[in-house]
């Protein structure tokens, strides 16, 4: 769930922090108080486009921070798969700093991309506004909702389908890529034979280039090696002025005073160790120098061999510029030759594979379609009941699942259409033909209520859930929100007292003028303040005792309805 929201220097907000509760969190306030800024700030933290104009005038940056507490193991696993940090206790801290011309996103203190933040948002929170309601009109979204309702049985089949569909696409791609005429095929064979022979004649061995480059580097720098090592040998040697000579004299001097203080024995021992190391070094250096000779023949052979290898690398190696890549290219050439030299048999094999995969796809699509049709009947029945609860009194709701076998895809071959009739005697029509904005928001709420047991995302945000509704319908929506709040954390902005009365936690958003500047603040309301806010929503500017009593009664009714 979303524990807290911290906003600084964003639009009208100077700095504010909100701690959300379990269940239904309601945000209310006067029109223009800045309610949209609160939801907007959450969207910004979750990767929405940031404009420099959002930064409060006079500030260098804007900051939004969200703190989530994750308890469901499924969500924790998804976050770990995204390779994003989670505290041991399941805390996820998401921060976004917006500056002119750029923004910086962090999760758990680690800098991440906006793409990673958006992926994380899909695990943590579900935001529903007017845009999300409109998505219900899209067949793709309807299919996604139906599949979510169908659950695990369908998920396993869809996973198989996607794997088979990728195989099928690759076979179709190969058939298309290899659809060449005889003349082109002959040219390809000739070129492949030439390239394969060129690589074969080189007789390459993996790692050979690395060893050759070491040898070449040593030979090219032989004189420099000899001069430098000779000087180092002299400086560390036992001739007069060398380090070995100096250490030897130091050993003699210390040894002459050891008998005066036994602790000086350690000094002598350390000098003897140094003397021994210098002896070993000088002996190894002398051996190396005695064997150091410039071999002209070896140099010539090495240089010529490297020229051959580098020439082949320039033609056949990839970005790694290695012999292994040349050999991998050689294997592909052999496969290409075998394919083109036995082209008819190869193409026939591909065609058979294509046919076999398509048959398997059709069978999987058929199984998926059957599950969808069965699930569509159950979901439609549950939706009808939920819609009646939301004051669609004479509603009919169906989900049409239409197979289209000639349009196989990674999701199957079904076309889905949510059909509704809100008046007696009217034929069922697609949502896009009959549903208004207010109806869409209620339909979305009905869906979320029906899918509550299947939805792993704990936190839901509803913006404009009360669009186009009032009176009894508003009360019905309020009751549904209360039901949904029993299994999810809900954060909802509303203008309607019926919905606000259902709040488990009530926040008021206020705008005031501080030092000649507009400032938006948000505060948590206690019981009596919540009733006063309800009274304001009921009675406008004039709040009488009667209005206050109406607000108390509304709050009592909401409390009682949540007990069932």
N, C-alpha and C positions, 0 to 999 in steps of 0.2 A: 504494500500500500504506500501511498504518498504521505510521508510524515510531515514535510515542511517545504515551504516556498520562500526564498529570500530574494528580494528584488531591490536593486539600487540604481539610481540615476536613469530610470527608464520612463520616457514620456512625462506624465504628471507625477510619477512616483519618485520622491526623494530617496527614501529607504524604508522598507517595510518587510516584516517577516510574519508568515502565517503558519500555524501548526494545525493540520487537518486531523479530524477524528475518524473513527470507524463509522460505517453506515453512510447516511445521507448528510452531506455537507452542503448547505445552501448559502449562496451569496446574493444579497439584495442591496439595493441603493437607488437613489434618484437617477433619472435619466441624465446621462452625461457625467456621472460621478466617476466613471473609469472602470466599470465592471469588465468591459472588453479588454482592458489593459492587463487584468489579472490572468485571464485565459490566454491572452496573446503572449504574455511572458512565459507561460508554461510551454506554449508552442515554440517560442524562440529557443528555450533550453533544449527542446527536443529536435532542433534542426531546421525550423522554419527560416525562410529568407529574412535576413537582418538588414535593415536600412540605417544609414548613419543618422537620419532624421529622428530615429527612435531615442537617441541619446539625449538626456535632459539638457536643456540649454545651460551652458556654462560648465558642464562636466566633460571630462576627457574620455570617459568610457561608461558603458552600462553593464550591469552584472545581473545574471539570473542564476540561482542555484536551487536544485531540487534534491531532496533526500528521500530515498525510498527504503522501505524495509521489506525484504523478500523472504517469505517463509516456505513457499511451494518449491519442492525440489525440482519439478519440471522447469520452472522459470530459471532457477539457479543454473541448471545444466545448459539451458539455451544461452544464458549470458556467458558462461564459461566457453561454450563453443564459439562465441563471437570474440574470444580471447580478450575480454574486458575484465578489469579488476572488481572483485567483490570482497567486502570485509568478511571476516570469519563469522560474524553474527548475522550475515545476510544484508548488511547495509550497502547501498549503492548511492554514491554522491556524484551528481551530474552538474557540471558548471559550464556556463558560457559567458565569456567576456566580449562585448561588442565595442569595437573602436572604429574610428573613421577609416573606411576603406578595407577593413578586415575584421575577423572575429576569431576567437580562440575557444575551442571546446576541450573540456577535460572530464574524464571519468575516473573517480578515485585518485585524483591528482595526476593522472597520466594524460598527456595530450593525445587527442584522437581526432579523426576526420568527421565531417558532418555526416558522411555516409554511414560511418559506424554508429553515430548517435541516433540516426534515424532507424537503423536496425535494432538498436537497444530499445528505442521508443516502442517499437512493435511488440516487444516482450513485456514492457512495464505498464503501458497505459493505452487506453482506447478513448479517443476524443470524438465526440459527435456534435457537429454543428450543422448549419444549413447545407454546407457542401456535402457532408457525409450522408445527410438525408437524401440529397439528390442522387447519390451513388446507387440508391436502391432501384433507380430506374434503369440501370445498366445490367444487361443480361449476365455479364461476367461476374458482377457483384452478387447477383441472385444465385448463380451457380455456386459461388464460394460459400454463401450462407447455407445453402442446402447441403453441401458437402460437410460443412462443420457440424451440422445437425446429424448427419448420417454417422459420423464418428469413425472409430478405429477400423471397423471392417472395410469401409470404403477407402480409408487412408492406405491400408496395405495393398489393395488392388491398384490404387492410383500410383503408388511407388513402383510396382511392377510395370504398369503401363508406361510410365515416363522412361524407364530403362529400355524397354522394348522399342518405344517410339524413337529414342535416340539412335538405336541400332538401325531401325528402319530408315531414318533420315540419312544416315551415313551411307547405306547401300544405295539409296536414290541419288545421293550426291556423286557416288562413284560411277554409277551408270551414266549420269549426265556428263561427268568429267571425261569419261572414257569413250564417249560417243564421237569418235573421229573416223575420218575416211582412210582408205588403204594407203594413200600416198603419205599422209601425215604419220600414220603408224610406222611406215618404213623409215621415215626420217627420224622418228623417235628411237627406233631400234638401232639405227646406225650411230646416232649420237651416244646412246647408252653403252653400246659395245665399245666405242672409242674411249669414253671416260672410264669404264670399268677396266679396260686393258691398261690404261695409263696408270691407274692406281695399283693394279695387280703387279705391274712391272717394277714399281717402286719398292715392293716388298717391305711395307711399313710394319713396325712393331709398336704396340702401345707404350707410351712413355719414352720412346727412343729420342724424341726431339728435346726432352728435358735434359737427358744425359749429355747429348751432343752440345747443347747450349752451355752446359757447365764446362765441358772440355774446351770449347771454343773460347769462352770467357777467360779461362786460365791461360790458354796459349797466347791470346792477344795481349794479355796483361802480364806476360812472363817477365819482361824486363823490370816493370814497376814492382812486381812481387819480389824479385831478386834484390833490387836496390834497397827497398824498404825493410825487408827481413834481415838483410846483412847489417844495416844500420842498427836495427833493434837488437840483433845478436851482439854487436859490439857494445852497445850501451848497457846491456844486462850481463856482459861477460866478466871474466876474471882477470883480464888485462888491466893495467893501471888506468884508473878513471872509470872503470866499468862498475855496474851495480854489484856484481858478484864479488869483485875485489873489495869493495867498501863493506859489504855485509860480512865477508870473511874476517876483515880487520875488526869489525864491531864485535864479532863472536869472541875473538881473542881478548879484547879489552874487558868485556863483561865477565868472561871466565876468570880473569885475574882478580876479580873482587867478590866472586860468589862466596868464598870462604868467610867473608866478613858478615854476610846476612843471607840466611837460607832462602828468604823470599826472592832474592835475585836470581835463583835457579830458574824460575819461570821465565824471566827475561831471556836467559841464555837459551832455554828450550824453544821459545818463540823465534829467536834469531836463527837457531839451527833448522827449524821448519822452513823459514824463508830461504835459507841457504840451500836446502834440499830441493825446494821448488824451483829456484833459479838454476840449479844444476840440471834438473829434469828438462826445464824449458830450453836451456842452451844446447843440450844434447839433441832434443827433438828438432830444434831449428837448424842445427848443423847437419843432421841427417837429411832434412828436407832440402837444404841448399845444395848438398852434394849430389842429390838426385835430380835437381832442377836443370833440365836442358831443353832447349827449343828444338822440337821435332818437326822439321819442315814438311815431311811427308804426311805425318799425322794431321798437321794443320791444314794441308791441302785437301786431304780426304774429308775432314770434318766440315770444311767450308763448302765443298761441293755437295756433300750430303744434305747440309742445312739448306742450300739453295734449292735442291730438289723438293725437300719437304715444305719449305715456305712457298714454293710455286704451287704445290698441290693444295696447301692451306688457303691460298688466295682464291683458288677456284672452287674448292669443295667443302672447306670448313665453315662452320657457322660463327656466331659471336664468341664462342669459347676458344676458337683458333687452336684446336688441338688435333692430334693424330686420331684420337678416338672418334671425333666428328667426321673425319675423312672416311674412316672404316665404316661408320654408321651409314654414310652416304653411299658407300660401295654396296652395302647390303640392300639398300633401297633400289640401286641400279639393277641388282640381280633380280629382285622382285619384279621390277618394271619389265625387264627382258623376258622373264618367264611369263608374265601376263600377256605381253604383246606377241610373243612367239607362239603362244597357245590361246590366241584371243577369243576364238569362237567358244572354246570350252570354258574359258574364264567368264565370258559374258553370260553364257547359259547358266553357269553356277550362280552368278549374281542375280539373274532373273528368278531362279528357283528360290534363292534366299529371300528376295523381295516378296515373292508370293507367299512363302511360308510365314514371314514376319507379319505381313498384312493380315493373313488368316488369324494369327495369334492375337494381333491387335484387335481385330473385330470381335473375337471371343471375349477378350478382356473388357472391351467397350460394352459388350452386351451384358456382362455380369455387373459392371458399374452402373449401367443404365437401369437395370432391374432394382438394384439397391436404392438408386436415386428415386425411382418411381414409388417404391414402398415407403421411403422416408418422406417423400413429398406428400403422400396421403396423411401421414401422422403429423407432419409439421403443419399442414394446412388446417387440420382439425384443432391442434393446439393454438394456432394463430387465430382462428375464428373465435375461440373462447377468450383469448387475450384481448382481441379487438372489441368484443362485446363488453368486456370489463372496462374498456377505455371509451365507452359510450358510442361505439358503432352499433347501433341497436339492431338494424336489419342487414347485417353484413354477410356477404358470401365471399369465401376466399378459397382459391385453388392454386396449385402450382402445376403448371403444364411442363412436362418433361418430354421433349420431342427429339427422338433419335434422328441423326443425319449421317448415315453410314459413309457418304461420299466426302465427309468433312472431318476425318479423323485427326485428332491433335493430342498433345500431351495430357489434356484434361478429359479426353474421351471424345465422343461424337454427339453429345447431347446439347440441345438448345433449351434453355430454361426461361420460363415466363411466369412471373407472379401476376395472377389475375384476381380482380376484386370487383364487387358490386356493393355499393353502400346504400342502395335504395331498392325496395321491393319491386319486383317485376322487371328490373333492368338486367340486361345480359352482362355476364362477366366480361371485363375488358382489362387490358394491360394497365399496370400502375401508371405508366407514363401518359395514358389517355384520360385518366379520371382523378388521380390523386393531387390534391392541393398541397401547399407547403405545410400547413398545419396537420393535414392527414398523414403526410409522409413522416413527420416527427413522431406522431403517435404509432404509426406502423413500425418505425424503427425501435421505439420503446417496447412495443409488443414483442418484437423479435428478440431484443436483448433479454426480456423477461423469460421468454420460452427457452432461450439458449443459455440461461444463467448457469445451469448445472454443468454445461459442457465448456464454458468459457474459462480458460486458465488465467486470463488477464484479470487482476483483482480490482484495478482502479479504472473507473469510467468517468469521463467528463461530458456533461450535457450542456451545450450552449444553444439557446433558442429552442429548448424543448417545448416552451409554451407558445410557440408561434401559431397564431390564428385560432387559439382556443380560449374559452372562458366558462364561467358558471359550472354546471354539473360536470361537463367534460374535464374541466380543470381539476375538479376534485377526484375524478376517476384516474386521471394521470398521476395525481399526487399519491393515491393509494398504490398504484403500480410502482412508483418510485420507492415507496416504503417497502414494498415486497422485495424489489431488486436490491435495496440497501441492506437486506438481511444477509446476503451472500457476497456482496461486493461493496467496495468503497465507492461512493458516488460523490462527485463534485458538480453542482448544478447552479447556474445563474438563472434567476427567474424574476419576472415582474408580477407574478400572481401570488396572492396571499395563500390560496388553497395549497399550492406546492410548498411555499415557504413554511407553512404551519407543520409540515411533515418532517422538518429538519431534526436530525439528531444533534447536529452542530450548526449554529447559525452565525454567519458573518455579515457585517454591514460595511459597505464601501461608501466612503464619504469624500467629498471634495470641498476644500476650504482654501482661503487665501492666507498665506503666511509670508510676511515681509514682502507684500505686493506680488507674490507669485502663487499660482494655483498649485495645490498639492493634493494628491489622492492618498487616502489612508484606508486601511482595513482593520477592523477590530472584531473580536469574538464577542457575541452577545450572550449575557446570562439570561435566565428565564424571563425576568420582568422586562428587560430591554428588548428581548425578542418579541414579546407581546406588543410593546410599543411600536416596534417596526412593522409588525403585522397590522396594527391599527393605522399606521401611516399609509400602508399599501391599500387598506380598505377605505379609509376616509379622506385621503389626500391631506391638504394643509390643515383642515379643521379636525382635530382629534378630540371627540367628546367622550364622556364616560360610557355612553351607549356603544360607541365604536370600540372602546377598550374592552367592554364586556363581550362584544361580538368576536374580538380577536382572541380573548381567553377561551371562549366557547369553541372556536375553530381549532385552537391548539389542543384542547381537551379531546375533541373528536378525533383529531389526527393521532394523538397518543393512544386512544382506545383502539383505533383501527389497526395500529401496528402490533397490538397484543394478540391478534388472531392469526 
